[in-house]
Amino acid sequence: MLKLFLRRQLTARPASAYDRTDPLSHPAIQRMSQRELADLPLNRH
């Protein structure tokens, strides 16, 4: 899991580059605190 986050950190693009295929790269999500992120509803399929 740590490698996944590290890889994401190393391949990070500028905040202005929003990848629509990755919902976690949305600027609003990036600005959220950990508490706000924990309150997000996640649908499990």
Buried (B, 14 or more C-beta within 10 A) or exposed (E): EEEEEEEEEEEEEEEEEEEEEEEEBEEEEEEEEEEEEEEEEEEEE
